[in-house]
Amino acid sequence: MKSLRAFALLGLLAATPVAAQERSPHANYILRCAGCHAMDGSGHPVGGIPDFRNLVGAFARDETGRTYLMHVPGVIGASLSDTEIAAVLNYIMDNWGGESVPADFVPFTGIEVSTLRAKSIGDVVTYRRKLVETLTQQGIATAGYPWP
């Protein structure tokens, strides 16, 4: 009888949902971003995946650029919480933003991610092209982007 109760208890424990353990920004980068942007942030320029290294910080300068970052395909489809997305973006800025990160950089927050993701930007490629044109006029370099 004891083994039957133990077996029933194991069944109850197995059926009880366990709170998802939040992964570190590094782990989320590996799981959600590294497949395209590589472990070193170099991307795959020939395949149209921008290089982060010393360039990605250009998009953290103002709301327009920060909004763009919330709408890139990897962020939209990441299935991470807003807080986790903010942590991954801050991880990317810390690790690969280099000189491109503005001196007055304000780290991303979950609330900001939620707010900016709710904005409609239309076609992300068109949005990026306009943003890059503005940054280029300001003398700010960005990664190549071969999409039509």
Disulfide bonds with the S-S distance in Angstrom:
none
